[in-house]
Amino acid sequence: MVEQTFLDADIEFLKGVGPVRGEALRKELGVKCPRDLLFQFPFRYIDKTQFQSTRDVRADGDIVLLKGTLISIEKIKGKANRSRLSALLKDGEGFIELVWFQGIKILESVLKEGKEYIVYGRVNIFGGKRSIPHPEMEEYVADIEFHKTLDPVYSSTEKLDGLGLDSKGRRKLIKAILEKTGPNDIPENLPDYVLSQLHFPDRLTTLRWIHFPKDENQRDLAQNRIKFEEFFFLQLQLIRKRDGRKQLLRGAKIEIIGEKFNRFYSEKLPFELTNAQKRVLKEIRADLGAGFQMNRLLQGDVGSGKTVVALMTMLMAIDNGYQASLMAPTEILATQHFETISAMVQGLGIRVAYLSGSVKGRKRKDTLDLLAMGEIDILIGTHALIEDHVVFKSMGLSIIDEQHRFGVAQRASLWRKSDQVAPHILVMTATPIPRTLALSMYGDLDVSVIDELPVGRKEIKTIHKFETARPQVIAFMHAEIAKGRQIYVVFPLIEESENFDLKDLMAGYEMLLQYFPMPDYHISVVHGRMKPADKDFEMKRFVEKKTQIMVATTVIEVGVNVPNASVMVIENAERFGLSQLHQLRGRVGRGAEQSYCILMTGNKLSADARKRIGTMVKTTNGFEIAAVDMELRGPGELDGTRQSGVTTFKLLNLTKDYAVIEGARKWAEKVLDEDPALDQPRNIRLYNYLRHIGRKDADWRRIS
């Protein structure tokens, strides 16, 4: 337990703060006490031993550190009564302009001509003129200590800057706090054996080094310890929760590999399983026979064969006398699963039914009655499966597809469908996530990965074409149609938008009609605003090869499989995210023929857009693509849910700190393998700290 010390007093009582500053720190940063301030870490450091000269400032976008004298400060009125503040900085080599467009009144009162300043910022070169917009400024003081540390830079706001709580002001406060802080004020939370083996400094030293490192080595050691802590304690919580669930929740014991599974494997399986599929099935089988509830995430790239694995898992349950369910987020996807699975188990005596909001009247009642009597083996549907009146006789397994579309409460509703034992849970996602990241997102789940594509599957050729190459693309489409193939053409918008200079879907449809006129060609149109019946009609026409081209929005990102479709043309591809581009590309390549994905873009591309397009052309590996995507976008909430297992880290970067993540995960597993209850004397710090943070944090990860 952390004892109350001066670090826990109200922040306004800290010397140099007071009521006004205290209120600003609370509102702007969430800082309530000095301890909170210590755990507001710098986001970068300025090495003030490495000053540059104005003469060396040449490239637009360069970040520079200068020392010079302000020789002029002038407020300049611009158009529409908008003003800017311009100052001229002079050093021994020349001059450079400093310019501000906001906070002018405050700056006029604090900046002084003739004073020497440290200036840090990004260079802007426009019309041959050099300037630094909104630089960080600090008056230079000839102090012998000035050059001996890396100066921390903290995130700030205009309000904080105006109250003297910018980086310089915060450094002063933090330095004063650290001078009064002793080891008892910052209790150690890691065991001695962990600190020793990882060569980490103690917790108080870590805080001193992260705020005032004397060199890069101290900074790196402090940052690494904090990153490790952030992930290590999260994993301890999640793994203990997972293991606790295994002890508390008994699952249906599924041990027999019976007739239906064996017949499907020997008679119906349309292809040889990949080694990855075999490995995953072994992992699942071990869970099912262990007597506790399986709670496993199955992730795999588009086309990796997750559906077959899911079906074979359901057959294991059925062979042991249990019912199984498969829940999908949309009717389109649920219908696809129903049709695919029904066809695959035909002749095996497996009773498959479908349930969604659109199933009504007598058909719905009959389905529910048969389900309750145990006359249905597999129920496939949408979120309608979790409604209270949907009752199973003996639910043994629940599979959830595209799990991020379902909230925690919805998933938990499925678990209550069985009175006897908790049904086994298998959640699937087609969004590839690097394994280390998956473990952080779903630390309370066991994770299985299908990282191979079926044997014989031809890699989709991805080509980038600018708008100027439209004639060649049209000619290629004609050639593919002449071979009997079909084509998707995807647009990002349904109608014109004032915000985007893009062709909308209907304009694209009209354009294609000119190149592919009736009656020789037929084109389907599908978008999200269509009535379901109309959408289904158009999709059906395409599936039945009555149309050669389907013009669509991203509604087809998750949709029916059309093995004959060999070309995916994505218009304005620069407007799509990497993950979405990859999902769309996965709509083709389902048949035996060579497939193509053509990315159409305008001639002007941003740096990020070039990287996205280049990544798509270079690789079809979804895990590589996901890593680049997260590098570009940041992880965000990743799967769109707060319950994902991703928390807000102060320093840890989920897309870059893989080594730290992997190491912390292994240490958490090692500690809990040796001491599951954390009741050994050497782990008392871990036990106490987990109790402490457990009281502080809402348990948003709980899903049972």
C-alpha positions, 0 to 999 in steps of 0.5 A, a space after each residue: 500500500 502507498 502511504 500518504 506523503 507530501 506528494 499526495 497533498 493538493 497541488 495548489 499547496 506546492 510552493 510556487 503553484 497556488 490556487 490559480 496555477 493549481 486549477 490550471 494544472 488540474 483542468 489542463 493536465 489532470 494533475 491533482 498532487 505533486 505525485 501526479 506531476 512527477 508522472 507527467 513525463 517529457 515527450 522529448 529532450 533538447 540537448 543544449 550542448 548542440 547549438 546550431 548557427 543561423 548560417 547552417 539553417 538551409 532545409 525546409 522542415 529541419 528542427 534546429 536549436 539556436 542561441 541568439 539575441 532578439 534585436 527586434 519585435 514587431 506586431 504586424 497586421 494582416 488581412 481580416 484583422 489577423 495579426 502576427 508577431 515577428 521577431 528577429 533573432 541574431 547570432 554570430 553568423 546571421 539572422 532568422 525570423 521568428 513568427 507567432 500567430 497565436 498568444 501574441 499579447 502574452 508574448 509581447 509582455 514576456 519577450 524582450 529586445 536585447 535579451 539572449 534566448 534559446 530557440 527550438 523549432 521547425 524551419 519554414 522556408 517560403 519564397 526563399 525567406 527562412 522563419 521558425 513559426 511558433 518556436 519554443 523560447 527560453 531566456 538564456 542564463 549563463 549557468 555552469 549547470 546549464 549544459 550538463 543535462 538534456 532538458 526535458 520538454 513537456 506537453 503544454 497548452 496556451 493557458 499553461 504557458 501563459 501562467 508560466 507553466 511551460 516546460 521551463 516552469 514545470 522543470 522548476 517545480 519538478 526539480 523542487 519536488 524531487 529534492 524533497 522526495 525520498 525512497 519512502 515516498 516512492 515505494 519500489 513496485 518491482 522485486 529485487 530479482 527483476 531489477 537485478 536481472 534487467 539492470 533497472 535503476 530503482 523507482 526513485 532514481 528512474 524518476 530523477 533520470 527521466 526528468 533530468 538525465 545527464 546523458 542519453 544512457 540515463 534517459 534510455 534506462 529510465 524510459 525502458 524501465 517505465 515502459 516495462 512497468 506499464 506493460 508488465 503490470 497490465 499483463 499481470 492483471 490480464 493473465 491472472 484474470 484469464 487464469 482465474 476464469 479458467 479455475 472458476 468457469 468450468 467448460 463443456 468437456 469435449 474430448 471425443 473426436 467422433 464420426 462427424 469430424 472424421 467424416 468431414 475430414 476424410 470426405 468433405 474437406 476441400 483442400 489439405 489443411 495448412 500447417 498453421 490450421 493444424 497447429 491452431 486445431 491442436 491448440 483448440 482441441 487441448 482447450 476443449 478437453 481441459 475441463 475449463 472454459 476456452 476463451 481463445 482469439 483466432 486471428 488470420 489474414 483474409 483467405 487464411 481458412 478461419 471458417 474451416 477451422 471454426 467448422 471443425 471446432 463446431 464438429 468436435 462439439 457436436 460429436 460430444 453431444 453439444 450445440 454450437 453457434 456462430 455469430 456474425 456482425 452483418 446479415 450479409 456475412 452471417 448469410 455467407 457463413 450459413 450458405 458456406 457451412 451448410 454446403 460443406 456439411 451436406 450429407 453428414 446429418 448436421 442440422 444447420 439453421 439461420 437466425 437474424 432480425 429478418 427471420 420472422 413469423 412461423 419460420 422464426 418460431 419453428 427455429 427457436 422451438 427446434 433449437 430448444 429441443 436440441 434439434 438444431 446442431 449449429 445456429 448461425 446468425 447475427 446479434 439476434 442470437 443473444 436475445 433472451 428468448 433464444 434458448 439452446 438445449 445444450 450450448 457447448 461452443 460459441 464462435 464470434 466472427 469479427 469480434 470487434 463489432 460486438 461489445 463486451 455485454 453482447 459477448 457475455 450474453 452468449 455465455 449465459 445461454 448454457 445453464 450447466 457449464 460455460 460454453 467455450 468461446 472462440 472469437 475470430 478476426 480477419 484484421 491481422 495484428 502483430 502477435 505482440 500487439 494481439 497479446 496486449 489487446 487480448 491479454 485475457 484471451 489465449 491467442 492463435 494465429 493462422 499465418 499461412 494461406 492455403 496451398 496453391 492459392 495464387 498471390 494477388 498482383 497489386 498494381 498502382 496506376 495514376 489517372 493518366 493510365 485510365 485507357 490501359 486499365 480499361 483495356 485490361 478490364 476488357 481483356 479479363 472480361 473476354 476471358 470470362 472473368 468478373 471485376 469489382 470497381 470500388 469507389 469511396 463515396 456514394 455522392 459528391 461531397 464538397 469536401 473531397 474532389 472525388 468521383 462519386 459512385 454514380 458518376 463512376 457508374 456512368 463513366 463505365 457504361 460508356 466503356 462497357 455499353 449494354 447489351 454487350 455488358 451488364 453492370 451491378 451497383 451496390 452501396 450502403 443506402 440501398 434497401 437490403 432486398 435491392 442490394 441482395 438482388 444486385 449481389 445475386 446477379 453478380 454471383 450468378 455471372 449475369 453481370 460482368 462488373 460490380 460497381 460498389 462502395 466499401 459495402 463489399 469489404 465484407 461480403 459474398 465470395 465470388 471465385 470468378 471475380 479476378 480483378 479489383 479496381 479501387 478508385 481514389 485508393 489514396 483515400 482509403 486506409 491500409 487495413 481497408 485496402 487490404 480487406 477490399 483486395 481480399 475480395 478477389 483471389 478466391 478462385 484458381 485464376 490469377 487475380 489483380 488489384 489495381 489501385 487508381 490514384 490522382 497524380 499528387 500523393 502525400 507522403 503517407 499515401 505514397 507509403 500506403 500505396 507502396 506497401 500494398 504493391 510490395 506485400 500481400 502479408 496482412 501482418 506486415 500491412 497491419 504493422 505499417 498501418 499502425 506505424 502511420 496511424 498509431 494504434 488508437 483503440 485498435 478494435 474500436 472498443 475500450 474493452 479491447 485490453 489496450 490502455 493508455 500508456 504514458 511512454 510505451 508505443 505499441 507499434 514500436 516497442 515490440 522488444 519491451 512488450 515481448 519481454 514484459 509479457 514473458 516476465 509476467 508469465 514467468 512470475 505467475 507460473 512460479 507464484 500464481 497467487 503472488 504470496 511468496 515474500 519476494 513478490 510482496 511488492 507486486 501483490 501490494 502494487 496490484 492491489 493499489 492500482 486495482 483500487 484506482 482503476 475501473 475494471 473495464 477489462 472484465 468480460 464475464 
